[in-house]
């Protein structure tokens, strides 16, 4: 299952809404499950979960 948590960071040009996305994946070396965690912009969160 995938989770996402929302956080807002103030930048010099304005506030950007960032989302912490966590995806469960298989490790190519061991075959065990690993968590892939990244901070991405809210608009690009869907793209993050579509990648495999």
C-alpha distance matrix in Angstrom:
0.0 3.8 6.7 10.3 13.5 16.9 20.1 23.5 25.8 29.4 31.0 34.7 34.3 32.2 28.8 25.7 22.4 19.8 16.0 14.1 11.0 8.7 7.2 7.0 10.2 13.2 16.3 19.3 21.7 20.5 17.7 15.6 12.0 12.2 10.5 11.9 12.7 15.2 17.2 17.8 19.9 18.4 19.9 18.3 14.6 14.2 16.0 13.7 10.6 13.2 14.5 14.0
3.8 0.0 3.8 6.9 10.4 13.5 16.7 20.0 22.2 25.8 27.3 30.9 30.6 28.5 25.2 22.0 18.7 16.0 12.3 10.5 7.3 5.7 5.2 7.0 10.3 13.9 16.6 19.5 22.0 21.3 18.9 16.9 13.2 12.3 9.6 9.9 10.0 11.9 13.6 14.1 16.2 14.8 16.5 14.9 11.2 11.3 13.2 10.7 8.1 11.4 12.7 13.0
6.7 3.8 0.0 3.8 6.8 10.2 13.4 16.8 19.3 22.9 24.8 28.5 28.3 26.0 22.5 19.5 16.2 13.6 9.8 8.1 6.0 5.5 7.3 9.7 13.2 16.8 19.0 22.2 24.4 23.7 21.7 19.4 15.6 14.1 10.8 11.0 9.6 11.1 12.0 12.9 14.7 13.1 15.6 14.6 10.8 11.9 14.2 11.8 10.1 13.7 15.1 16.0
10.3 6.9 3.8 0.0 3.8 6.6 9.9 13.2 15.7 19.4 21.2 24.9 24.7 22.2 18.8 15.9 12.4 10.0 6.3 5.4 4.7 6.5 9.2 12.3 15.5 19.2 21.1 24.1 26.4 26.1 24.3 22.1 18.4 16.3 12.7 11.9 9.6 9.8 9.5 10.1 11.5 9.8 12.7 12.2 8.7 10.7 13.2 11.0 10.3 14.0 15.5 17.1
13.5 10.4 6.8 3.8 0.0 3.8 6.7 10.4 13.1 16.7 19.0 22.8 22.9 20.2 16.5 14.2 10.8 8.7 5.6 5.2 6.9 9.0 12.4 15.4 18.6 22.2 23.8 26.8 28.9 28.6 27.1 24.7 21.0 18.6 14.9 14.1 11.1 10.8 9.4 10.6 11.5 10.1 13.6 13.7 10.8 13.4 15.8 13.8 13.8 17.4 18.7 20.5
16.9 13.5 10.2 6.6 3.8 0.0 3.8 7.0 10.1 13.5 16.0 19.7 19.5 16.7 13.0 10.8 7.3 6.2 4.6 6.4 9.0 12.0 15.2 18.5 21.5 25.2 26.6 29.4 31.6 31.6 30.2 27.9 24.3 21.8 18.0 16.6 13.4 12.0 9.5 9.9 9.6 8.1 11.8 12.8 10.6 13.6 16.0 14.6 15.3 18.6 20.0 22.3
20.1 16.7 13.4 9.9 6.7 3.8 0.0 3.8 6.7 10.1 12.8 16.6 16.9 14.1 10.4 8.9 6.3 5.4 6.0 7.7 11.1 14.1 17.6 20.9 23.7 27.2 28.2 30.9 32.8 33.0 32.1 29.8 26.3 23.4 19.6 18.0 14.4 12.5 9.3 10.2 9.8 9.4 13.1 14.2 12.8 16.2 18.1 16.6 17.9 21.2 22.1 24.5
23.5 20.0 16.8 13.2 10.4 7.0 3.8 0.0 3.8 6.7 9.6 13.2 13.4 10.4 6.7 6.0 4.7 5.8 8.3 10.6 14.0 17.3 20.6 24.1 26.6 30.1 30.9 33.5 35.4 35.9 35.0 32.9 29.5 26.5 22.7 20.8 17.2 14.6 11.0 11.2 9.8 9.8 13.1 14.7 14.3 17.7 19.3 18.3 20.1 23.0 23.9 26.7
25.8 22.2 19.3 15.7 13.1 10.1 6.7 3.8 0.0 3.8 6.4 10.0 11.0 8.7 5.7 5.7 6.5 7.0 10.2 12.1 15.6 18.7 22.0 25.5 27.6 31.0 31.3 33.7 35.4 36.2 35.7 33.7 30.5 27.2 23.6 21.4 17.7 14.8 11.1 11.5 10.4 11.7 14.6 15.7 15.9 19.5 20.5 19.4 21.7 24.5 24.9 27.6
29.4 25.8 22.9 19.4 16.7 13.5 10.1 6.7 3.8 0.0 3.8 6.9 8.2 6.0 4.2 6.4 8.7 10.2 13.7 15.8 19.2 22.4 25.6 29.1 31.1 34.5 34.7 36.9 38.6 39.6 39.2 37.3 34.2 30.8 27.2 24.8 21.2 18.2 14.5 14.5 12.8 14.2 16.5 18.0 18.8 22.3 23.1 22.3 24.8 27.4 27.7 30.6
31.0 27.3 24.8 21.2 19.0 16.0 12.8 9.6 6.4 3.8 0.0 3.8 5.4 5.1 5.5 7.0 10.2 11.4 15.1 17.2 20.3 23.6 26.5 30.0 31.6 34.8 34.8 36.7 38.4 39.7 39.5 37.9 34.9 31.5 28.1 25.3 21.9 18.5 15.0 14.5 12.9 15.0 16.7 17.8 19.3 22.7 22.9 22.3 25.3 27.5 27.5 30.4
34.7 30.9 28.5 24.9 22.8 19.7 16.6 13.2 10.0 6.9 3.8 0.0 3.8 5.6 8.0 10.0 13.6 15.0 18.8 20.9 23.9 27.2 30.0 33.5 35.0 38.1 38.0 39.7 41.3 42.8 42.7 41.2 38.4 34.9 31.5 28.7 25.4 21.9 18.5 17.8 16.0 18.2 19.4 20.6 22.5 25.7 25.7 25.4 28.5 30.4 30.4 33.4
34.3 30.6 28.3 24.7 22.9 19.5 16.9 13.4 11.0 8.2 5.4 3.8 0.0 3.8 7.2 9.0 12.7 14.7 18.5 21.1 23.8 27.3 29.9 33.5 34.9 38.1 38.3 39.8 41.8 43.4 43.0 41.7 38.7 35.4 32.0 29.0 25.9 22.2 18.7 17.4 14.9 16.8 17.4 19.0 21.2 24.1 24.2 24.4 27.5 29.1 29.3 32.6
32.2 28.5 26.0 22.2 20.2 16.7 14.1 10.4 8.7 6.0 5.1 5.6 3.8 0.0 3.8 6.5 10.0 12.6 16.3 19.2 22.0 25.6 28.4 32.0 33.8 37.2 37.6 39.5 41.5 42.8 42.2 40.7 37.5 34.3 30.8 28.0 24.7 21.2 17.5 16.2 13.5 14.7 15.8 17.9 19.6 22.6 23.2 23.4 26.1 28.0 28.6 31.9
28.8 25.2 22.5 18.8 16.5 13.0 10.4 6.7 5.7 4.2 5.5 8.0 7.2 3.8 0.0 3.8 6.6 9.4 13.0 15.9 18.9 22.4 25.4 29.0 31.0 34.5 35.1 37.2 39.3 40.3 39.5 37.8 34.6 31.4 27.8 25.2 21.8 18.6 14.8 13.8 11.1 12.0 13.7 15.9 17.0 20.1 21.1 21.0 23.5 25.7 26.5 29.6
25.7 22.0 19.5 15.9 14.2 10.8 8.9 6.0 5.7 6.4 7.0 10.0 9.0 6.5 3.8 0.0 3.7 6.2 9.8 12.9 15.6 19.2 21.9 25.7 27.5 31.0 31.7 33.7 35.9 37.0 36.1 34.6 31.3 28.2 24.6 21.9 18.7 15.4 11.6 10.1 7.3 8.5 10.3 12.1 13.3 16.5 17.4 17.2 19.8 21.9 22.7 25.9
22.4 18.7 16.2 12.4 10.8 7.3 6.3 4.7 6.5 8.7 10.2 13.6 12.7 10.0 6.6 3.7 0.0 3.8 6.8 10.2 12.8 16.5 19.3 23.0 25.2 28.8 29.8 32.0 34.4 35.1 34.0 32.3 28.8 26.0 22.3 19.9 16.6 13.7 10.1 8.7 6.1 5.8 8.6 10.6 10.9 14.1 15.6 15.2 17.3 19.7 20.8 23.9
19.8 16.0 13.6 10.0 8.7 6.2 5.4 5.8 7.0 10.2 11.4 15.0 14.7 12.6 9.4 6.2 3.8 0.0 3.8 6.8 9.5 13.1 16.0 19.7 21.8 25.3 26.2 28.5 30.7 31.5 30.4 28.7 25.3 22.3 18.7 16.2 12.9 10.0 6.4 5.6 4.5 5.3 8.7 9.4 8.9 12.6 13.8 12.7 14.8 17.6 18.3 21.1
16.0 12.3 9.8 6.3 5.6 4.6 6.0 8.3 10.2 13.7 15.1 18.8 18.5 16.3 13.0 9.8 6.8 3.8 0.0 3.8 6.1 9.7 12.6 16.3 18.7 22.4 23.6 26.1 28.4 28.8 27.5 25.6 22.2 19.4 15.7 13.6 10.4 8.2 5.6 5.4 5.9 5.4 9.0 9.0 7.1 10.6 12.3 10.6 12.0 15.2 16.1 18.6
14.1 10.5 8.1 5.4 5.2 6.4 7.7 10.6 12.1 15.8 17.2 20.9 21.1 19.2 15.9 12.9 10.2 6.8 3.8 0.0 3.8 6.7 10.1 13.5 16.1 19.6 20.6 23.3 25.4 25.6 24.5 22.4 19.0 16.0 12.3 10.5 7.0 5.7 4.5 6.4 8.7 8.9 12.1 11.1 8.6 11.9 13.2 10.5 11.6 15.2 15.5 17.4
11.0 7.3 6.0 4.7 6.9 9.0 11.1 14.0 15.6 19.2 20.3 23.9 23.8 22.0 18.9 15.6 12.8 9.5 6.1 3.8 0.0 3.8 6.6 10.2 12.7 16.4 17.8 20.5 22.8 23.0 21.6 19.7 16.1 13.6 9.9 8.1 5.6 5.5 6.3 7.2 9.8 9.7 12.1 10.3 7.2 9.7 10.8 7.8 8.2 11.9 12.3 13.9
8.7 5.7 5.5 6.5 9.0 12.0 14.1 17.3 18.7 22.4 23.6 27.2 27.3 25.6 22.4 19.2 16.5 13.1 9.7 6.7 3.8 0.0 3.8 6.8 9.7 13.3 14.8 17.8 20.0 19.8 18.3 16.1 12.5 10.1 6.4 5.6 4.4 6.7 9.0 10.6 13.5 13.4 15.6 13.5 10.3 12.0 12.8 9.3 8.8 12.4 12.4 12.9
7.2 5.2 7.3 9.2 12.4 15.2 17.6 20.6 22.0 25.6 26.5 30.0 29.9 28.4 25.4 21.9 19.3 16.0 12.6 10.1 6.6 3.8 0.0 3.8 6.4 10.1 12.2 15.0 17.6 17.4 15.4 13.7 10.1 8.4 5.7 5.1 6.4 8.9 11.7 12.6 15.5 15.4 16.8 14.2 11.1 11.7 12.1 8.7 7.1 10.3 9.9 9.7
7.0 7.0 9.7 12.3 15.4 18.5 20.9 24.1 25.5 29.1 30.0 33.5 33.5 32.0 29.0 25.7 23.0 19.7 16.3 13.5 10.2 6.8 3.8 0.0 3.8 7.1 9.7 12.8 15.1 14.4 12.1 10.2 6.6 5.8 4.7 6.2 8.8 11.9 15.1 16.3 19.3 19.1 20.6 17.9 14.8 15.0 15.2 12.0 10.0 12.4 11.7 10.2
10.2 10.3 13.2 15.5 18.6 21.5 23.7 26.6 27.6 31.1 31.6 35.0 34.9 33.8 31.0 27.5 25.2 21.8 18.7 16.1 12.7 9.7 6.4 3.8 0.0 3.8 6.5 9.2 11.9 11.6 9.2 8.3 5.5 5.4 6.2 6.9 10.4 13.2 16.7 17.7 20.8 21.1 22.1 18.9 16.4 16.3 15.6 12.5 11.0 12.4 10.8 8.3
13.2 13.9 16.8 19.2 22.2 25.2 27.2 30.1 31.0 34.5 34.8 38.1 38.1 37.2 34.5 31.0 28.8 25.3 22.4 19.6 16.4 13.3 10.1 7.1 3.8 0.0 3.8 6.3 8.8 8.2 5.5 5.6 4.5 6.0 8.6 9.7 13.5 16.4 20.0 21.0 24.3 24.8 25.6 22.4 20.0 19.8 18.8 15.9 14.4 15.3 13.3 10.1
16.3 16.6 19.0 21.1 23.8 26.6 28.2 30.9 31.3 34.7 34.8 38.0 38.3 37.6 35.1 31.7 29.8 26.2 23.6 20.6 17.8 14.8 12.2 9.7 6.5 3.8 0.0 3.8 5.5 5.7 4.9 5.4 5.9 6.2 9.3 10.2 13.9 16.6 20.4 21.7 25.2 26.2 27.1 23.7 21.7 21.9 20.5 17.4 16.7 17.6 15.0 12.0
19.3 19.5 22.2 24.1 26.8 29.4 30.9 33.5 33.7 36.9 36.7 39.7 39.8 39.5 37.2 33.7 32.0 28.5 26.1 23.3 20.5 17.8 15.0 12.8 9.2 6.3 3.8 0.0 3.8 6.0 5.7 8.2 9.5 10.0 12.8 13.0 16.7 18.9 22.7 23.6 27.0 28.2 28.7 25.1 23.5 23.4 21.5 18.8 18.3 18.5 15.5 12.3
21.7 22.0 24.4 26.4 28.9 31.6 32.8 35.4 35.4 38.6 38.4 41.3 41.8 41.5 39.3 35.9 34.4 30.7 28.4 25.4 22.8 20.0 17.6 15.1 11.9 8.8 5.5 3.8 0.0 3.8 6.0 8.2 10.6 11.0 14.3 14.9 18.4 20.9 24.6 26.0 29.6 30.9 31.7 28.1 26.5 26.7 24.9 22.0 21.6 22.1 19.1 16.0
20.5 21.3 23.7 26.1 28.6 31.6 33.0 35.9 36.2 39.6 39.7 42.8 43.4 42.8 40.3 37.0 35.1 31.5 28.8 25.6 23.0 19.8 17.4 14.4 11.6 8.2 5.7 6.0 3.8 0.0 3.8 5.4 8.6 10.0 13.7 15.3 18.8 21.7 25.5 27.1 30.7 31.7 32.8 29.4 27.4 27.5 26.2 23.1 22.3 23.1 20.5 17.2
17.7 18.9 21.7 24.3 27.1 30.2 32.1 35.0 35.7 39.2 39.5 42.7 43.0 42.2 39.5 36.1 34.0 30.4 27.5 24.5 21.6 18.3 15.4 12.1 9.2 5.5 4.9 5.7 6.0 3.8 0.0 3.8 6.6 9.1 12.6 14.4 18.0 21.1 24.8 26.1 29.6 30.2 31.1 27.7 25.5 25.3 24.1 21.3 19.9 20.6 18.3 14.9
15.6 16.9 19.4 22.1 24.7 27.9 29.8 32.9 33.7 37.3 37.9 41.2 41.7 40.7 37.8 34.6 32.3 28.7 25.6 22.4 19.7 16.1 13.7 10.2 8.3 5.6 5.4 8.2 8.2 5.4 3.8 0.0 3.8 6.5 10.2 12.7 16.1 19.5 23.1 24.9 28.3 28.8 30.1 27.0 24.5 24.6 23.9 20.7 19.3 20.6 18.7 15.7
12.0 13.2 15.6 18.4 21.0 24.3 26.3 29.5 30.5 34.2 34.9 38.4 38.7 37.5 34.6 31.3 28.8 25.3 22.2 19.0 16.1 12.5 10.1 6.6 5.5 4.5 5.9 9.5 10.6 8.6 6.6 3.8 0.0 3.8 7.0 9.8 13.0 16.5 20.1 21.7 25.1 25.4 26.8 23.9 21.1 21.3 20.9 17.7 16.1 17.8 16.3 13.6
12.2 12.3 14.1 16.3 18.6 21.8 23.4 26.5 27.2 30.8 31.5 34.9 35.4 34.3 31.4 28.2 26.0 22.3 19.4 16.0 13.6 10.1 8.4 5.8 5.4 6.0 6.2 10.0 11.0 10.0 9.1 6.5 3.8 0.0 3.8 6.5 9.6 13.1 16.8 18.7 22.3 22.9 24.6 21.6 19.0 19.8 19.3 15.7 14.8 17.0 15.2 13.2
10.5 9.6 10.8 12.7 14.9 18.0 19.6 22.7 23.6 27.2 28.1 31.5 32.0 30.8 27.8 24.6 22.3 18.7 15.7 12.3 9.9 6.4 5.7 4.7 6.2 8.6 9.3 12.8 14.3 13.7 12.6 10.2 7.0 3.8 0.0 3.8 6.2 9.9 13.3 15.4 18.9 19.4 21.3 18.6 15.8 17.1 16.9 13.2 12.5 15.3 14.0 12.8
11.9 9.9 11.0 11.9 14.1 16.6 18.0 20.8 21.4 24.8 25.3 28.7 29.0 28.0 25.2 21.9 19.9 16.2 13.6 10.5 8.1 5.6 5.1 6.2 6.9 9.7 10.2 13.0 14.9 15.3 14.4 12.7 9.8 6.5 3.8 0.0 3.8 6.8 10.5 12.3 15.9 16.8 18.5 15.5 13.2 14.7 14.0 10.2 10.4 13.1 11.4 11.0
12.7 10.0 9.6 9.6 11.1 13.4 14.4 17.2 17.7 21.2 21.9 25.4 25.9 24.7 21.8 18.7 16.6 12.9 10.4 7.0 5.6 4.4 6.4 8.8 10.4 13.5 13.9 16.7 18.4 18.8 18.0 16.1 13.0 9.6 6.2 3.8 0.0 3.8 7.2 9.6 13.2 14.3 16.5 14.0 11.7 14.0 13.8 10.1 10.9 14.2 13.0 13.5
15.2 11.9 11.1 9.8 10.8 12.0 12.5 14.6 14.8 18.2 18.5 21.9 22.2 21.2 18.6 15.4 13.7 10.0 8.2 5.7 5.5 6.7 8.9 11.9 13.2 16.4 16.6 18.9 20.9 21.7 21.1 19.5 16.5 13.1 9.9 6.8 3.8 0.0 3.8 6.2 9.9 11.7 13.8 11.3 9.7 12.7 12.2 8.8 10.9 13.9 12.8 14.3
17.2 13.6 12.0 9.5 9.4 9.5 9.3 11.0 11.1 14.5 15.0 18.5 18.7 17.5 14.8 11.6 10.1 6.4 5.6 4.5 6.3 9.0 11.7 15.1 16.7 20.0 20.4 22.7 24.6 25.5 24.8 23.1 20.1 16.8 13.3 10.5 7.2 3.8 0.0 3.8 7.0 9.1 11.7 10.1 9.0 12.6 12.6 10.0 12.4 15.4 14.9 17.0
17.8 14.1 12.9 10.1 10.6 9.9 10.2 11.2 11.5 14.5 14.5 17.8 17.4 16.2 13.8 10.1 8.7 5.6 5.4 6.4 7.2 10.6 12.6 16.3 17.7 21.0 21.7 23.6 26.0 27.1 26.1 24.9 21.7 18.7 15.4 12.3 9.6 6.2 3.8 0.0 3.8 6.3 8.2 6.4 6.3 9.9 9.8 8.0 11.0 13.5 13.4 16.2
19.9 16.2 14.7 11.5 11.5 9.6 9.8 9.8 10.4 12.8 12.9 16.0 14.9 13.5 11.1 7.3 6.1 4.5 5.9 8.7 9.8 13.5 15.5 19.3 20.8 24.3 25.2 27.0 29.6 30.7 29.6 28.3 25.1 22.3 18.9 15.9 13.2 9.9 7.0 3.8 0.0 3.8 5.5 5.4 6.5 9.9 10.3 9.9 12.7 14.7 15.3 18.5
18.4 14.8 13.1 9.8 10.1 8.1 9.4 9.8 11.7 14.2 15.0 18.2 16.8 14.7 12.0 8.5 5.8 5.3 5.4 8.9 9.7 13.4 15.4 19.1 21.1 24.8 26.2 28.2 30.9 31.7 30.2 28.8 25.4 22.9 19.4 16.8 14.3 11.7 9.1 6.3 3.8 0.0 3.8 5.5 5.3 8.3 10.0 10.2 11.9 14.1 15.6 18.8
19.9 16.5 15.6 12.7 13.6 11.8 13.1 13.1 14.6 16.5 16.7 19.4 17.4 15.8 13.7 10.3 8.6 8.7 9.0 12.1 12.1 15.6 16.8 20.6 22.1 25.6 27.1 28.7 31.7 32.8 31.1 30.1 26.8 24.6 21.3 18.5 16.5 13.8 11.7 8.2 5.5 3.8 0.0 3.8 5.7 7.2 8.4 10.0 11.9 13.0 14.8 18.3
18.3 14.9 14.6 12.2 13.7 12.8 14.2 14.7 15.7 18.0 17.8 20.6 19.0 17.9 15.9 12.1 10.6 9.4 9.0 11.1 10.3 13.5 14.2 17.9 18.9 22.4 23.7 25.1 28.1 29.4 27.7 27.0 23.9 21.6 18.6 15.5 14.0 11.3 10.1 6.4 5.4 5.5 3.8 0.0 3.8 5.5 5.3 6.5 9.2 10.2 11.3 14.9
14.6 11.2 10.8 8.7 10.8 10.6 12.8 14.3 15.9 18.8 19.3 22.5 21.2 19.6 17.0 13.3 10.9 8.9 7.1 8.6 7.2 10.3 11.1 14.8 16.4 20.0 21.7 23.5 26.5 27.4 25.5 24.5 21.1 19.0 15.8 13.2 11.7 9.7 9.0 6.3 6.5 5.3 5.7 3.8 0.0 3.8 5.4 5.1 6.6 8.9 10.4 13.6
14.2 11.3 11.9 10.7 13.4 13.6 16.2 17.7 19.5 22.3 22.7 25.7 24.1 22.6 20.1 16.5 14.1 12.6 10.6 11.9 9.7 12.0 11.7 15.0 16.3 19.8 21.9 23.4 26.7 27.5 25.3 24.6 21.3 19.8 17.1 14.7 14.0 12.7 12.6 9.9 9.9 8.3 7.2 5.5 3.8 0.0 3.8 5.4 5.4 6.3 9.0 12.3
16.0 13.2 14.2 13.2 15.8 16.0 18.1 19.3 20.5 23.1 22.9 25.7 24.2 23.2 21.1 17.4 15.6 13.8 12.3 13.2 10.8 12.8 12.1 15.2 15.6 18.8 20.5 21.5 24.9 26.2 24.1 23.9 20.9 19.3 16.9 14.0 13.8 12.2 12.6 9.8 10.3 10.0 8.4 5.3 5.4 3.8 0.0 3.8 5.5 5.1 6.5 10.2
13.7 10.7 11.8 11.0 13.8 14.6 16.6 18.3 19.4 22.3 22.3 25.4 24.4 23.4 21.0 17.2 15.2 12.7 10.6 10.5 7.8 9.3 8.7 12.0 12.5 15.9 17.4 18.8 22.0 23.1 21.3 20.7 17.7 15.7 13.2 10.2 10.1 8.8 10.0 8.0 9.9 10.2 10.0 6.5 5.1 5.4 3.8 0.0 3.8 5.6 5.6 8.7
10.6 8.1 10.1 10.3 13.8 15.3 17.9 20.1 21.7 24.8 25.3 28.5 27.5 26.1 23.5 19.8 17.3 14.8 12.0 11.6 8.2 8.8 7.1 10.0 11.0 14.4 16.7 18.3 21.6 22.3 19.9 19.3 16.1 14.8 12.5 10.4 10.9 10.9 12.4 11.0 12.7 11.9 11.9 9.2 6.6 5.4 5.5 3.8 0.0 3.8 5.5 7.8
13.2 11.4 13.7 14.0 17.4 18.6 21.2 23.0 24.5 27.4 27.5 30.4 29.1 28.0 25.7 21.9 19.7 17.6 15.2 15.2 11.9 12.4 10.3 12.4 12.4 15.3 17.6 18.5 22.1 23.1 20.6 20.6 17.8 17.0 15.3 13.1 14.2 13.9 15.4 13.5 14.7 14.1 13.0 10.2 8.9 6.3 5.1 5.6 3.8 0.0 3.8 6.5
14.5 12.7 15.1 15.5 18.7 20.0 22.1 23.9 24.9 27.7 27.5 30.4 29.3 28.6 26.5 22.7 20.8 18.3 16.1 15.5 12.3 12.4 9.9 11.7 10.8 13.3 15.0 15.5 19.1 20.5 18.3 18.7 16.3 15.2 14.0 11.4 13.0 12.8 14.9 13.4 15.3 15.6 14.8 11.3 10.4 9.0 6.5 5.6 5.5 3.8 0.0 3.8
14.0 13.0 16.0 17.1 20.5 22.3 24.5 26.7 27.6 30.6 30.4 33.4 32.6 31.9 29.6 25.9 23.9 21.1 18.6 17.4 13.9 12.9 9.7 10.2 8.3 10.1 12.0 12.3 16.0 17.2 14.9 15.7 13.6 13.2 12.8 11.0 13.5 14.3 17.0 16.2 18.5 18.8 18.3 14.9 13.6 12.3 10.2 8.7 7.8 6.5 3.8 0.0
